[in-house]
Amino acid sequence: MSDGKILVVEDDEDLVHMLEYNLTRKGYATMTALDGLDACYLIEEEKPDLILLDVMLPGLSGFEICEIIRNHYHEEISDIPIIMLTALGSMENKLKGIETGADDYIPKPFTLKEVLLKVDRLVCKEKMKKQMNMKVKNLEAREKQQTDFQSMLFHELRNQLLIIGGYSSIAQRHELTPEKHRHYAGVIKESSCFLNSLVEEIFLLSRVETGEYPLPREEVCLEGITQQIISVLLQQATEKDIGKIFNKFYRGENVKNKTKGTGIGLYIAKTLIEAMGGIIRVESKDGKGSYFKVVLRDLYEIHD
């Protein structure tokens, strides 16, 4: 692993070789472009971690390249650190370089030590910035996840507690026949089991999504598990809105008021399968049902 990719844009080949040699010794991977057009192509394709950019180049000047980079629509390119290396050492040219977006400006002739120190400083700064941005994105994703969980849990808890409370109140206020007593007790137990199962699913999903739960590996009979799932869900397998069925908390309009559920079953299945390096797909035809395909790479392939 290199310490980063450095693009050297310079038309003096002797200077290019010297910079390449010393940057490689420092642990960097290097690329070179001898004119402005080649530089733009490499920047787009390779997305280097830093650019050493000469000002006087064939095709496009360093100032023009710098402006193109800073106005790029993709942040991964527009934020690339740039050090200008040029024989144009006047204050006017230095200010122009800074105005077009260069992070630093080193007039020629320069000492190699100065260039390497500034390269190290800017590459390190950019790595720290990327790490911080990644941490912020992870925190935002986890915060949104927690908000989604809390909203869904509150909704389901309220619904199930209303059922439990309602049937308990009726049973407390009225004399019930043994048959109704068994029925009410069954409804209360069903709601309690549903809540317990929901909490377990959310807890598992949260740990898998955040990478805190290494999935255990064990030998299983996929055919037996599949048949068991089919037998349990056969009466509920009427979902036809294929485009969204793997989305978190999604439930089709035609089953929302007919069957119980939280809308995370297939999302959990997709999350677990992808955590094991697999994929899941679904196809559906009117009157023929749905076809789910699960592929566990390098392990098994099953069709149901």
DRENFIDREN-835613 format. One record per residue: x, y, z of N, C-alpha, C in turn; residue number from 1. Coordinates in steps of 0.1 Angstrom, whole numbers, plus 2048, in hexadecimal, padded with zeros to 3 digits. Last residue first. Layout:
# DRENFIDREN-835613
n.u|n.v|n.w|ca.u|ca.v|ca.w|c.u|c.v|c.w|num
X|Y|Z|X|Y|Z|X|Y|Z|NUM
...
# end
This chain:
# DRENFIDREN-835613
n.u|n.v|n.w|ca.u|ca.v|ca.w|c.u|c.v|c.w|num
698|733|7CC|68B|72F|7D2|680|737|7CC|304
6B9|727|7CA|6AD|72D|7C3|6A0|729|7CA|303
6DA|72E|7D5|6CD|727|7D6|6C3|72F|7CF|302
6FC|727|7D6|6F2|72F|7CF|6E5|727|7D0|301
717|72C|7ED|70C|724|7E8|704|72D|7DF|300
734|738|7EC|72E|72F|7F6|723|726|7EF|299
73C|74C|7DB|746|742|7DF|741|738|7E9|298
721|760|7E6|72D|75E|7DD|737|755|7E4|297
702|757|7E6|70C|759|7F0|719|756|7E9|296
6E5|763|7D9|6F2|75E|7D5|6FC|761|7E0|295
6C3|75E|7D6|6CE|761|7DF|6DA|75B|7DB|294
6A6|768|7C7|6B2|762|7C5|6BD|767|7CF|293
683|763|7C6|68E|769|7CD|69B|761|7CA|292
667|76A|7B5|672|761|7B4|67E|769|7BB|291
643|76B|7BB|650|771|7BB|65C|767|7BB|290
626|764|7A7|62D|765|7B3|63B|76C|7B1|289
615|762|792|61F|757|793|627|758|7A0|288
605|778|78F|5FF|76B|78F|608|75F|791|287
61F|78B|782|611|78B|786|60B|77D|785|286
63F|784|78D|636|784|782|628|783|787|285
65F|790|799|651|78D|79B|649|78E|78F|284
67E|78C|7A8|677|78E|79C|668|78A|79F|283
69A|796|7BC|68C|791|7BB|686|795|7AE|282
6B9|78F|7CD|6B1|795|7C2|6A3|78F|7C2|281
6D5|793|7E1|6C8|78E|7E0|6C0|796|7D5|280
6F8|789|7E6|6EE|792|7E1|6E0|78B|7E1|279
714|788|7FE|70A|783|7F4|701|78D|7EF|278
724|78D|814|72A|78E|806|721|789|7FB|277
718|78E|82B|71F|781|829|725|781|81A|276
70A|7A5|829|715|7A5|833|71E|798|831|275
6F7|79E|817|702|7A7|813|70D|7A7|81C|274
6E6|78F|829|6EC|789|81D|6F8|791|818|273
6DF|7A3|83C|6E7|797|840|6EE|790|834|272
6D1|7B5|82B|6DD|7BA|833|6E5|7AE|837|271
6BC|7A5|821|6C6|7AB|818|6D2|7AF|81F|270
6AF|79F|83A|6B4|794|831|6BF|799|828|269
6A7|7B9|841|6B1|7B1|84A|6B7|7A6|842|268
696|7BE|82D|6A1|7C7|82E|6AC|7C0|837|267
682|7AB|831|68B|7AA|825|697|7B3|826|266
679|7B6|84B|67D|7A8|849|686|7A7|83D|265
66F|7CF|84F|67E|7CE|84F|682|7C0|84D|264
654|7D4|852|65A|7D8|846|669|7D7|846|263
646|7CA|867|64D|7D7|869|653|7DC|85D|262
625|7BB|86A|633|7BB|866|639|7C9|868|261
606|7AB|863|60F|7B1|86C|61D|7B1|866|260
5F0|7B1|848|5F9|7A9|84F|602|7B1|858|259
5DE|7C5|840|5D9|7B8|840|5E2|7AE|848|258
5E7|7DF|83C|5DC|7DD|845|5D7|7CF|846|257
5FD|7DA|82A|5FE|7E2|836|5F4|7E0|840|256
5FA|7CE|812|5FB|7C5|81D|5FC|7CD|82A|255
5F8|7E0|7FD|5EE|7D6|7FD|5EF|7CC|809|254
60F|7F1|800|602|7F6|803|5F7|7EB|805|253
62B|7E1|80F|622|7E4|803|615|7E8|808|252
643|7F1|823|639|7E6|822|62F|7EA|817|251
664|7F8|82E|65A|7F9|823|650|7ED|824|250
679|7F8|840|66B|7FC|845|661|7FD|83A|249
691|7FA|827|68E|7F9|836|681|7FF|839|248
68B|7E9|809|68E|7F5|810|68A|7F3|81F|247
685|7D3|7FA|690|7D2|802|694|7DE|80A|246
66E|7DC|7EB|66C|7D2|7F6|678|7D0|7FF|245
66C|7ED|7D6|670|7F3|7E3|670|7E8|7EE|244
666|7E0|7BE|670|7EA|7BE|675|7EF|7CC|243
650|7CF|7C1|65D|7CA|7C1|668|7D4|7C3|242
633|7CC|7CE|63B|7D9|7CA|64A|7D6|7CC|241
626|7B6|7D6|629|7B7|7C8|631|7C3|7C4|240
61F|79D|7EE|626|7AA|7EB|62A|7AA|7DD|239
616|786|7F7|60E|78C|7ED|614|79A|7E9|238
61C|772|80C|624|774|800|61C|77A|7F5|237
60F|76A|822|612|778|822|619|77C|815|236
60C|74F|821|600|757|821|602|766|81F|235
627|747|823|620|744|817|613|74D|816|234
638|749|839|634|755|832|62C|753|826|233
63C|72E|841|638|739|84B|632|745|844|232
645|721|82B|639|71D|831|633|727|83B|231
65D|72F|825|652|730|81C|645|72C|822|230
66C|728|83B|668|736|839|65D|737|830|229
670|70D|836|669|711|842|664|720|841|228
67D|70D|81E|670|707|81E|668|70C|82B|227
695|719|827|68D|720|81D|67F|71A|81D|226
69F|706|839|69C|713|83D|692|71B|834|225
6A3|6F0|827|69A|6EF|832|695|6FD|837|224
6B6|6FB|815|6A9|6F7|810|69F|6F6|81B|223
6CC|700|826|6C5|70C|81F|6B7|707|81A|222
6D7|6F5|842|6D0|6F0|837|6C7|6FA|831|221
6F8|701|84C|6E9|701|84D|6E4|6FA|841|220
715|707|85E|70F|6FF|853|700|6FE|856|219
71F|728|866|71B|71B|86A|714|714|85E|218
72D|746|872|72C|73D|867|729|72F|86C|217
721|765|87F|727|758|881|724|74F|875|216
72A|786|877|721|77B|875|727|76D|877|215
734|79D|88E|739|794|884|730|788|883|214
727|7BB|893|723|7AD|896|729|7A4|88B|213
72C|7D5|88D|730|7D1|89A|72D|7C2|89D|212
724|7E2|876|730|7D9|875|734|7D4|883|211
70C|7EE|875|718|7F6|87A|724|7EE|87A|210
6FB|7DA|86C|6FD|7E6|864|709|7EE|868|209
6FC|7C8|882|701|7C4|875|704|7D0|86C|208
6F0|7D7|896|6FD|7D2|898|704|7CE|88B|207
6D6|7DB|88C|6DF|7E7|88F|6ED|7E2|890|206
6CC|7C1|889|6CE|7C9|87D|6D8|7D5|880|205
6CA|7B9|8A4|6D3|7B2|89B|6D6|7BB|88F|204
6B7|7CC|8AD|6C4|7CB|8B4|6CE|7C4|8AA|203
6A1|7C6|89D|6A7|7D3|89C|6B5|7D3|8A2|202
69C|7AB|8A5|69F|7AE|897|6A6|7BC|896|201
695|7AF|8C0|6A1|7A7|8BD|6A5|7A9|8AE|200
67E|7BF|8BE|68A|7C4|8C5|697|7BC|8C1|199
66D|7AD|8B1|671|7B9|8AB|67E|7BF|8B1|198
66A|799|8C4|671|795|8B7|675|7A2|8B0|197
65C|7A7|8D7|669|7A1|8DB|671|79E|8CE|196
645|7AE|8C9|64E|7B8|8CE|65B|7B3|8D1|195
63A|794|8C4|63E|79D|8B9|647|7A8|8BD|194
635|78C|8DE|63F|785|8D6|644|78D|8CA|193
620|79D|8E4|62D|79D|8EC|638|797|8E5|192
60D|796|8D2|613|7A4|8D1|620|7A4|8D9|191
608|77C|8DB|60D|77E|8CD|613|78C|8CC|190
5FE|780|8F4|60B|779|8F3|611|77C|8E5|189
5E6|78D|8ED|5F0|794|8F6|5FE|78E|8F4|188
5D9|779|8DF|5DC|785|8D9|5E7|78D|8E0|187
5D7|765|8F3|5DE|763|8E7|5E2|76F|8E0|186
5C5|772|905|5D3|76F|90A|5DC|76C|8FE|185
5AF|773|8F5|5B5|77F|8F9|5C4|77D|8FE|184
5AA|757|8F2|5AC|75F|8E7|5B3|76C|8EA|183
5A6|74F|90C|5B1|749|905|5B4|752|8F9|182
58F|75E|911|59B|760|919|5A7|75B|912|181
57D|753|8FF|581|761|8FD|58E|764|905|180
57B|739|90B|57F|73A|8FD|584|748|8FB|179
571|73E|925|57E|738|923|584|73A|915|178
562|75F|925|561|750|924|56F|74B|922|177
568|778|93D|56A|773|930|568|764|930|176
55C|795|94C|55D|787|94D|55E|781|940|175
56F|7B4|949|564|7AB|946|567|79C|949|174
586|7C2|950|579|7C8|953|56E|7BE|951|173
59C|7B3|948|59B|7B7|956|58D|7BB|959|172
599|7B0|92C|599|7A4|935|597|7A7|943|171
59A|7CA|925|58E|7C3|923|58D|7B7|92C|170
5B5|7CF|92B|5AB|7D7|932|59D|7D0|931|169
5C3|7BE|91A|5C4|7BC|928|5B9|7C3|930|168
5BC|7C8|901|5B7|7BB|904|5B8|7B8|913|167
5C9|7E2|904|5BB|7E1|901|5B5|7D3|905|166
5E4|7DC|908|5DD|7E3|912|5CE|7E1|910|165
5EA|7CE|8F0|5EC|7C7|8FD|5E4|7CE|908|164
5E5|7E3|8DD|5DE|7D6|8DD|5DE|7CF|8EA|163
5F6|7F6|8E6|5E8|7F9|8E6|5E0|7EC|8E5|162
60E|7E9|8E2|60A|7EC|8F0|5FB|7F0|8F1|161
60F|7E9|8C6|60E|7DC|8CD|609|7DF|8DC|160
610|805|8C0|605|7FC|8BB|603|7F0|8C3|159
627|80D|8CE|61A|813|8D1|60F|80A|8CC|158
63B|7FD|8C1|638|7FC|8D0|62A|802|8D3|157
639|808|8A7|635|7FA|8AA|633|7F7|8B9|156
642|822|8AC|635|81F|8A5|630|811|8A8|155
65B|81F|8B8|650|826|8BF|642|823|8B9|154
669|812|8A4|666|80B|8B0|65B|811|8B8|153
66A|826|890|663|819|88D|65F|812|89A|152
679|839|89E|66C|83D|898|663|830|896|151
690|82B|8A4|688|831|8AE|67A|834|8AA|150
69A|826|88A|697|81B|893|68D|820|89E|149
69E|83F|880|695|836|879|690|82B|882|148
6B2|848|892|6A5|84F|891|69A|847|88A|147
6C6|836|88C|6C0|836|89A|6B3|83D|89A|146
6CC|83E|872|6C8|831|875|6C0|830|882|145
6D5|858|876|6C9|856|86F|6C3|848|871|144
6EC|852|885|6E2|85A|88B|6D4|858|884|143
6FA|843|872|6F6|83D|87E|6EB|845|885|142
6FF|858|85F|6F8|84C|85C|6F2|844|868|141
70E|869|86F|701|86E|869|6F9|862|865|140
725|859|874|71C|85E|87F|70F|863|87A|139
72E|856|85A|72A|84A|861|721|84E|86D|138
734|871|853|72A|86A|84C|725|85E|853|137
749|875|866|73D|87D|867|731|876|85F|136
75C|863|85D|756|862|86B|749|869|86C|135
761|86E|844|75C|860|845|755|85E|853|134
76D|886|84B|760|886|844|759|878|845|133
784|87C|858|77A|884|860|76C|884|859|132
791|871|842|78D|868|84E|782|86F|856|131
795|887|833|78D|87C|82E|788|873|839|130
7A6|896|843|79A|89B|83F|790|891|83B|129
7BC|885|844|7B5|888|851|7A7|88D|84E|128
7C4|886|82A|7C0|879|82F|7B8|87B|83C|127
7CB|8A1|828|7C0|89C|820|7BB|88F|825|126
7E2|8A2|839|7D6|8AA|83C|7CA|8A5|834|125
7F3|890|82B|7EE|88D|838|7E2|895|83C|124
7F6|8A0|813|7F0|892|812|7EB|88E|820|123
802|8B7|81E|7F5|8B8|818|7EF|8AA|816|122
81B|8AD|829|811|8B4|831|803|8B4|82B|121
827|8A0|813|824|898|81F|819|8A0|827|120
82B|8B7|803|823|8AC|7FE|81E|8A4|80A|119
83C|8C6|813|82F|8CB|810|826|8C1|80B|118
853|8B5|813|84C|8B9|81F|83E|8BE|81D|117
859|8B4|7F7|855|8A8|7FE|84E|8AB|80B|116
860|8D0|7F3|855|8C9|7EB|850|8BD|7F3|115
876|8D2|804|86A|8DB|806|85E|8D4|7FF|114
888|8C0|7F9|884|8BE|806|877|8C6|809|113
88F|8CC|7E0|887|8BF|7E0|881|8BD|7EE|112
88C|8EE|7DC|893|8E3|7E2|88A|8D7|7E3|111
888|8FE|7BC|883|8FB|7C9|88C|8F0|7CF|110
88A|91A|7A5|88F|90D|7AA|88B|90B|7B8|109
867|91A|7A7|873|914|7A3|87E|91E|7A2|108
84F|91F|7C2|857|924|7B7|863|91B|7B4|107
833|910|7CC|841|90F|7CE|848|913|7C2|106
816|912|7DD|81C|917|7D1|82B|918|7D4|105
7F8|901|7E7|805|906|7EA|80B|90A|7DD|104
7DE|8FC|7DE|7E1|8FC|7ED|7EE|902|7F1|103
7CE|90F|7C5|7D9|907|7C9|7DB|907|7D8|102
7B9|91E|7BB|7B6|913|7C3|7C1|90A|7C8|101
7BC|936|7AE|7B5|92C|7A6|7B3|91F|7AE|100
7C9|945|7C3|7BB|948|7BF|7B4|93D|7B7|99
7E2|939|7C2|7DA|937|7CE|7CB|93A|7CB|98
7EA|942|7A9|7EA|934|7AC|7E1|931|7B8|97
7EA|95E|7AD|7E1|958|7A3|7DF|949|7A5|96
7FE|960|7C0|7F0|964|7C3|7E6|95E|7BA|95
813|959|7AF|811|952|7BB|802|954|7C0|94
813|96E|79C|810|960|798|80C|957|7A4|93
819|983|7AD|80D|983|7A5|809|975|7A1|92
832|97D|7B6|827|97D|7C0|81A|97D|7B8|91
844|967|7A0|840|974|7A5|834|973|7AE|90
84E|94F|795|84F|951|7A4|84A|95F|7A9|89
84B|939|780|845|946|781|844|949|790|88
853|91F|780|85E|929|77F|858|937|780|87
841|90A|797|842|913|78C|84E|91C|78C|86
82A|8F5|7A4|838|8F7|7A3|83B|8FF|796|85
80F|8F4|7BB|814|8F9|7AE|823|8FA|7AF|84
7FD|8DA|7C8|809|8E2|7CB|80E|8E6|7BD|83
7DD|8D2|7D3|7E5|8D5|7C8|7F1|8DE|7CD|82
7C6|8B8|7DF|7D0|8C2|7E2|7D9|8C5|7D5|81
7A5|8B4|7D3|7B3|8AF|7D2|7BD|8BA|7D5|80
78A|8BC|7D2|792|8BE|7DE|7A0|8B9|7DE|79
780|8B4|7B9|781|8C2|7BC|789|8C6|7C9|78
780|898|7BB|789|89E|7B3|78B|8AD|7B6|77
76C|893|7CE|778|88B|7CF|784|891|7C6|76
756|8A2|7C5|75E|8A7|7D1|76C|89F|7D2|75
74F|8A9|7A4|751|89E|7AE|75B|8A3|7B9|74
74F|8BF|794|742|8BC|79B|744|8B1|7A6|73
76A|8D7|795|765|8C9|792|759|8C6|79A|72
777|8EE|79B|769|8EF|796|763|8E2|793|71
791|8E5|7A0|789|8EC|7AB|77A|8ED|7A8|70
799|8DC|787|798|8D3|792|78F|8D9|79D|69
799|8F4|777|790|8E8|773|78E|8DF|77F|68
7AC|903|785|79E|907|785|795|8FC|781|67
7C3|8F3|77F|7BF|8F5|78D|7B0|8FA|78E|66
7C5|8F6|764|7C2|8E9|769|7BD|8EA|778|65
7CB|911|762|7BE|90C|75C|7BA|8FF|762|64
7E4|912|76F|7D9|91A|774|7CB|915|76F|63
7F3|902|75E|7F0|8FD|76B|7E5|905|772|62
7E4|902|73D|7ED|907|747|7EA|901|754|61
7E2|8EA|723|7DB|8F2|72D|7E6|8F6|737|60
7F7|8E7|70D|7E9|8E3|70D|7E1|8EC|716|59
815|8E5|721|80E|8E5|713|7FF|8E1|715|58
819|8FB|73D|817|8EE|737|812|8EF|729|57
822|90C|758|824|90D|74A|824|8FF|743|56
81E|900|772|815|90B|76D|816|90B|75D|55
81C|8DF|780|824|8EA|779|81A|8F4|773|54
812|8D0|79D|80D|8D6|790|816|8E1|78B|53
80B|8B4|7AD|816|8BD|7AC|815|8C3|79E|52
7EF|8AA|7BF|7F4|8AD|7B2|800|8B7|7B3|51
7E3|88E|7D2|7E9|89B|7D1|7EF|89D|7C3|50
7D5|876|7CE|7D4|87C|7DB|7DA|88A|7DB|49
7C3|873|7AE|7CF|873|7B7|7CD|87A|7C4|48
7B0|866|79B|7AD|86D|7A7|7B8|86D|7B1|47
7B1|858|783|7B9|853|78E|7B5|85A|79B|46
7A0|866|770|7A1|857|770|7A7|852|77E|45
7A4|881|773|796|87C|773|796|86C|775|44
7C0|883|772|7B8|888|77E|7AB|882|77F|43
7C5|87A|758|7C9|872|764|7C2|876|771|42
7B9|88F|749|7B5|881|748|7B8|879|754|41
7C8|8A5|751|7BA|8A5|754|7B4|897|753|40
7E1|89E|747|7DF|8A0|756|7D0|89F|759|39
7DE|89F|72C|7E0|892|733|7DE|893|742|38
7DB|8BB|72A|7D0|8B2|727|7D1|8A4|72D|37
7F4|8C6|733|7E7|8C8|73A|7DC|8BF|737|36
810|8AF|733|808|8BA|72D|7FB|8BB|735|35
81B|899|73F|824|8A3|739|81D|8AF|733|34
815|889|75D|80F|88E|751|818|899|74C|33
819|86C|772|81E|878|76C|816|87C|75F|32
816|85E|793|812|85E|785|817|86B|77F|31
821|849|7AE|821|855|7A6|81C|853|798|30
81D|841|7D0|81B|83D|7C3|81A|849|7BA|29
834|847|7EB|829|84B|7E3|829|844|7D6|28
84B|843|7FB|83F|83A|7FC|833|83D|7F4|27
861|851|7F6|859|855|802|84D|84C|804|26
869|847|7DE|871|843|7EA|86A|846|7F7|25
857|854|7CE|856|845|7D0|85D|841|7DC|24
861|86E|7D0|854|86B|7D5|852|85C|7D8|23
879|86A|7C2|879|86E|7D1|86B|86C|7D7|22
871|863|7A8|87A|85B|7B0|879|85E|7BF|21
860|879|7A1|85B|86B|7A1|864|862|7AB|20
873|88E|7A0|868|88E|7AA|862|880|7AC|19
884|885|78C|889|888|799|87E|888|7A3|18
873|883|776|87A|877|77B|87F|879|789|17
86B|89F|773|861|894|776|868|888|77C|16
883|8AB|76C|87D|8AE|779|872|8A4|77D|15
886|89F|753|890|89D|75D|88B|8A0|76B|14
86F|8A9|745|870|89B|749|87B|898|753|13
85B|8C2|749|869|8C0|74A|86B|8B2|74F|12
840|8C5|74C|845|8C1|73F|854|8C0|73E|11
82A|8B7|765|836|8BF|762|83C|8BB|754|10
819|8AB|77E|816|8B1|771|821|8BB|76E|9
817|88F|790|820|899|78D|81D|89E|77F|8
801|883|7A8|802|885|79A|80C|891|798|7
804|86A|7C1|808|877|7BD|808|879|7AE|6
7F2|857|7D8|7F5|859|7C9|7F8|867|7C7|5
7FF|849|7F7|7F6|851|7EF|7FB|852|7E1|4
80F|837|802|80A|842|80B|801|84B|804|3
806|816|7F7|80E|822|7F6|807|82C|800|2
808|7F4|800|800|800|800|809|80C|800|1
# end
